[in-house]
């Protein structure tokens, strides 16, 4: 019998002993810190695609010090759950709406209010502004968690089984919204009944008639196939919406300054790519929905805007007048 396997085993033990004697841990040399990125979106959506890309980039740019597993489609919980997970350290990174982040620090919710932005360019100018940087710092001071990037989510529109042309058409309409107050501001302003339902349950709720309508951007309506159970997409454009990429405080406190900069750079770049993908999808999807047999209803949005504007600085507002005025002045 050959003694080659025995000699290889002995050599391996000798090399291990030499590394340990020299102060080198084999495990420490190769083992990455495992991190969890959670979100509620489908694997077909750009948010997931670019989260996977970012995970690869983080691992590469940190020389393998971090390995990020991306958990899509509410697999680690609803949006409220993953926000709480940041605080507990059970989740390291998330996408979340400004409206959900606003539960923990009111001013950051301003970007999720209906008709807050004039158009996409106004939103982009805010995302790049000193005001957003200041609000992000306030959120970090309050929660310990760190906003890393803004990601365009699209203009939100109402889907329904009857056409909606005026605010009066929404009176008493039972419309699904996410479970955060800013999402309810628009339906309440036009007399509808906002009904919070978890994102993963919306399709079934529409199919079974638990709610009459829902509201989301065109790419999300397609990804979640809401057009299969709703006859109309009414282009209300009531929220120019976005997601924030946020790192949990427990993770951030462990990162070196060098690694913090890498995380910021990677997720900012991912955010830019998401934004471009969503803009392109919005341009293409109206004709796609019409090809599927869904009626895309052009709406005069001004009456909806006029009905909503008084709520911007009402008791429902979680920001002060100065913050509101500064946001409205951006780009003018």
Secondary structure as GFF3:
##gff-version 3
##sequence-region A 1 332
A	DSSP	alpha_helix	4	21	.	.	.	ID=ss1
A	DSSP	alpha_helix	26	30	.	.	.	ID=ss2
A	DSSP	beta_strand	33	38	.	.	.	ID=ss3
A	DSSP	alpha_helix	46	61	.	.	.	ID=ss4
A	DSSP	beta_strand	66	71	.	.	.	ID=ss5
A	DSSP	alpha_helix	79	88	.	.	.	ID=ss6
A	DSSP	beta_strand	93	97	.	.	.	ID=ss7
A	DSSP	alpha_helix	98	101	.	.	.	ID=ss8
A	DSSP	three_ten_helix	106	112	.	.	.	ID=ss9
A	DSSP	alpha_helix	120	127	.	.	.	ID=ss10
A	DSSP	alpha_helix	130	143	.	.	.	ID=ss11
A	DSSP	beta_strand	146	160	.	.	.	ID=ss12
A	DSSP	three_ten_helix	167	170	.	.	.	ID=ss13
A	DSSP	beta_strand	174	177	.	.	.	ID=ss14
A	DSSP	alpha_helix	181	189	.	.	.	ID=ss15
A	DSSP	beta_strand	193	196	.	.	.	ID=ss16
A	DSSP	three_ten_helix	199	201	.	.	.	ID=ss17
A	DSSP	alpha_helix	202	207	.	.	.	ID=ss18
A	DSSP	beta_strand	213	217	.	.	.	ID=ss19
A	DSSP	alpha_helix	218	223	.	.	.	ID=ss20
A	DSSP	three_ten_helix	226	228	.	.	.	ID=ss21
A	DSSP	beta_strand	232	247	.	.	.	ID=ss22
A	DSSP	alpha_helix	249	254	.	.	.	ID=ss23
A	DSSP	alpha_helix	257	291	.	.	.	ID=ss24
A	DSSP	beta_strand	295	297	.	.	.	ID=ss25
A	DSSP	alpha_helix	302	309	.	.	.	ID=ss26
A	DSSP	three_ten_helix	310	313	.	.	.	ID=ss27
A	DSSP	alpha_helix	321	329	.	.	.	ID=ss28
###
